[in-house]
Amino acid sequence: MRIVSVVGTRPQLIKAAALQPALRRHHREVFVDTGQHYDDAMAGNFFEELGLTRPDHSLGIGGGGHGDQTGRLLIALEPLLGDANADAVLVYGDTNSTLAGALAAAKLGIPVAHVEAGLRSFDRRMPEELNRVVADHVSRWLFAPTPAAVSNLAAEGITSGVLEVGDLMLDLATRVIEEVRNPAVLATIGLGLGVAVSPGRFLYATVHRAENRDPNAMARWSALLGAVAEPGRPVVLALHPGTRAALDAAGIALPEGVLIVEPQGYRTSLALQLHAAAVLTDSGGIQRESAWLGVPCLVLRTTTEWPETVGGSGSSAVLVGLDREAALRELAARAPLARTAEQAAYRASHLYLVGPGAAERIASALTGAGEAFEK
Ligand code: UD1
């Protein structure tokens, strides 16, 4: 098939890196980068690091409000997709680039394939929730990562074209994990960050969600990060440029013990998670990665699209929202200060990842037959 894949943000570049080799074994790909993320640290560096091919089309559409950004994406994508003679348009995840790619294709009558279909936070105040609901409802092929995602789709009446394929990002993590398993990698990483990091002696944090860029929310999570930092166990906060700008605009400075660094590449982020005492994040991707790595993860949200990571006893992640006391309590239980170096060493040496083969399943399920699979 001739497949136009549309990416635009950091997590989509990571997912495209996981899928592209299999996709190109089975199909002809036209690779479109919307440019929703445009800084080197958020986008450019990932091409080289992950071996992604250069895009056939770079649209350079980043920044702006939601309606403005989505509108510009639609205007740019419609003629491109109209001329592409495509059998399918493939979109990933839940960003404005996903929404625009899916909508533009559906309106042109081109079948849409949605990777990471069926995820729901059940919170329609989140821009991502609106994007994923719309993308799912206009898609012909819905590649669901989890059984819960398949059930969510069924609950909305979508059963045709749904295939549970597992998590594409676990395929990629499995591919590179041996490069970061040895804690010695932290020495080089620390030099790059300008911050000394040793196994189990730091907390790794990221914050980028729209709801966490509100001044009140920023005051709360920055106080939370300050409270969990300990002498000899700082918080290393890899800060999204949008969050940094919001902090600056609100005049909020991070407390002592919270060290701000640039957004990190894929391997460095994986290494920082694996060797941290614990992770604090509002990212869905990091929440899943920390579950595979077995590192305690405090989710700075009150909902999740990945209920299996916060499920039963022994699960590695817990939703703490912006509740400082809950964060302190969970951290003390899951990563007690006296034990975190030992926990991190054990984790790194015993880790064993197995990718589900999601990339191959997606690529081989896409056929010219249209409704390729029925439940
Ligand atoms: C987007 C997605 C979100 C996803 C996240 C992954 C939407 C609605 N949100 O959020 O689902 O989890 O990507 O990171 O699509 N900016 C820069 N440099 C960049 C990229 C962004 O400075 O390289 C600035 C933008 O100018 C903007 C802000 O960051 O002011 C937010 O960027 P935007 O692309 O709108 O959404 P994200 O917050 O990155």
Boltz pocket constraint, residues with backbone or C-beta under 6 A from the ligand:
constraints:
  - pocket:
      binder: B
      contacts: [[A, 9], [A, 10], [A, 11], [A, 36], [A, 37], [A, 38], [A, 39], [A, 40], [A, 42], [A, 43], [A, 62], [A, 63], [A, 64], [A, 94], [A, 95], [A, 96], [A, 97], [A, 127], [A, 128], [A, 208], [A, 209], [A, 210], [A, 241], [A, 242], [A, 243]]
      max_distance: 6.0
